[in-house]
Amino acid sequence: MPEADVGGAARDDGGRFVVDEHDLPAGPLDLGHELRCRPPVDLDIGFGKGRSLLEWSTKGFGGTLLGVEIRRSFVEHAAARLAKAGVCDVRIVRGDFRALVPRLGPAGAVRRCFLHFPDPWWKKRHQKRQVVSAPVVASIVGLLAQGGEVFVQTDVPERAEEFERILSSGGLDTARCAEGPAAPNPFGTRSNREVRCEEAGLPVYRVIGRKP
Ligand SMILES: C[S@@+](CC[C@H](N)C(=O)[O-])C[C@H]1O[C@@H](n2cnc3c(N)ncnc32)[C@H](O)[C@@H]1O
């Protein structure tokens, strides 16, 4: 596959690939061509310091994980950790997931989308900052293959209820995972915040939505 011209700021160092949304071409973005993902593709939205990217790469899922994170300092931190660990099957876009995901394609190319501890706010006035909203879920559902999954976890029980409602309204079959410190993440791709919860013995609330 020919490599896309994603601008001078993209780094492609032995298969590791980090790009800023401003350096991507305008318009639709093909996961294979512009973002150099090999199928099946998984997404990790708002990966923070990137522990979940590293853990994903050790699980042998095959394919590529595309991480999207808005904070530059987190992107740099995660990219350095991936490079140090020699990880080659993870791509990173620094940018706003809400603008990026509706541009991704082709439809049906995504196997799984991870949303580890998004939206830690639950007050009404914070709703406009929310990452998990009905329009965003609709874009993700369009990208999912049949049987593809959205996995959301949180330490705020009210948010778990809200996520379940939004995923279900988006046409996904939803289920809650077992809860509590003794119930591990079923995919083993633990995020930074998840490990902090584990260490503090705090419950984590998990929802899986599956595309019928
Ligand atoms: C509560 S933190 C969780 C970080 C990580 N997933 C974890 O579980 O440790 C939420 C993350 O989402 C990122 N984020 C928030 N809004 C975003 C957006 N619109 N696009 C991309 N990332 C976003 C934040 O910068 C932050 O790193």
The ligand as a MOL file (V3000), in Angstrom:
LIG
                    3D

  0  0  0     0  0            999 V3000
M  V30 BEGIN CTAB
M  V30 COUNTS 27 29 0 0 0
M  V30 BEGIN ATOM
M  V30 1 C -10.3460 10.9600 32.4680 0
M  V30 2 S -9.1150 10.9130 31.2630 0 CHG=1
M  V30 3 C -8.9070 9.1420 31.0100 0
M  V30 4 C -7.5710 8.8220 30.4250 0
M  V30 5 C -7.3200 7.3140 30.1640 0
M  V30 6 N -8.2510 6.7830 29.1800 0
M  V30 7 C -7.3980 6.5300 31.4330 0
M  V30 8 O -8.3790 5.7830 31.6170 0
M  V30 9 O -6.4800 6.6570 32.2550 0 CHG=-1
M  V30 10 C -9.9510 11.4000 29.7590 0
M  V30 11 C -8.9940 11.5660 28.6090 0
M  V30 12 O -9.7360 11.9410 27.4500 0
M  V30 13 C -9.0320 12.9550 26.7610 0
M  V30 14 N -10.0200 13.7130 25.9760 0
M  V30 15 C -11.0170 14.5010 26.4710 0
M  V30 16 N -11.7330 15.0180 25.4600 0
M  V30 17 C -11.1800 14.5480 24.3080 0
M  V30 18 C -11.4820 14.7430 22.9260 0
M  V30 19 N -12.5140 15.5300 22.5580 0
M  V30 20 N -10.7220 14.1070 21.9990 0
M  V30 21 C -9.6780 13.3220 22.3930 0
M  V30 22 N -9.3470 13.1030 23.6910 0
M  V30 23 C -10.0940 13.6930 24.6360 0
M  V30 24 C -8.4010 13.7820 27.8880 0
M  V30 25 O -7.3190 14.5800 27.4480 0
M  V30 26 C -7.9740 12.6880 28.8410 0
M  V30 27 O -6.6890 12.1970 28.5340 0
M  V30 END ATOM
M  V30 BEGIN BOND
M  V30 1 1 1 2
M  V30 2 1 2 3
M  V30 3 1 2 10
M  V30 4 1 3 4
M  V30 5 1 4 5
M  V30 6 1 5 6
M  V30 7 1 5 7
M  V30 8 2 7 8
M  V30 9 1 7 9
M  V30 10 1 10 11
M  V30 11 1 11 12
M  V30 12 1 11 26
M  V30 13 1 12 13
M  V30 14 1 13 14
M  V30 15 1 13 24
M  V30 16 1 14 15
M  V30 17 1 14 23
M  V30 18 2 15 16
M  V30 19 1 16 17
M  V30 20 1 17 18
M  V30 21 2 17 23
M  V30 22 1 18 19
M  V30 23 2 18 20
M  V30 24 1 20 21
M  V30 25 2 21 22
M  V30 26 1 22 23
M  V30 27 1 24 25
M  V30 28 1 24 26
M  V30 29 1 26 27
M  V30 END BOND
M  V30 END CTAB
M  END
